Amino acid sequence: MPDIRLESVLKCPVCGFSVRVTMPTDACVYFYECNQCGALLRPKPGDCCVFCSYGSEKCPPRQQRRCYGPQSR
């Protein structure tokens, strides 16, 4: 099994601000507030969390194929 990457760079789709975030290993993150503009990020349709939508890495549950979001099939 490949190593799980725990850091992802989230990029706000509103203002373009990027921030490196350590992802939780046991859950998907459904909401994240941009540190720059205050926009509330939510997953795109079909994604399980904000990291899968706006991050440089998919969330750990998706990396381990344990995610129960719409694309986990």
N, C-alpha and C positions, 0 to 999 in steps of 0.2 A: 504494500500500500504506500503511495507517495506521501511525502511529508505534508502536513497541514500548514498552510500559511495563515498566520494569525494577524498580520497587519495588512491594511488596505488603505489606499489613498482615495478618499471620497471627494468627488468634484461636484460642486453645486451646479445644477443645470440652469439656475437663474442668474447667478453672478459670476460663475466660473472659479470661485474660491476653492482651493484644494487643501485638505488636511489629512495627515496620517493618523489612522485610528486603529487601536487594538480591538479586534472583534471578539465577542463572547464565543466560547467554544460549544455552548450547549443551547443556543437559541438564535433565532432570526431577529433582526432589529427592523421593526416596521416603521418607525418614525425617527428622524434625526433633524435637529434644528441647525441650520447653517450658522457657523460662528461669525460670518461676515455680514450677511444681509438679513438673517433671521428667518429665511424661508424654511418651511417645514417640509422636509423631503419624505416622500412616501414611495413605496415600490411601484415600478411601472407594471401595467397589467401583464400577468403571466410570470412575474418574478416574486420570489418569496420574501425579499427584504431589500433595504436600501443599498446594501453592499453588492447584491446581485445586479441592481439597476445602475448604480452610480460609482461603484468602487473599482479599483484596479484588480481586486481579487474577489472571487465569490466567497460567500460566508462559509465558515467551517462545516456546518451541517450539509451544505450543498457539496462541498469538496469531498465529504465522506459519504455522500449519497444517502444521508439520513434526513434530508429536508422534506417536509410535507407540503411544500408550496405547489402551485399548479404545474411547474416544470419538473417535478420530482419523479414523474412516471418513467 
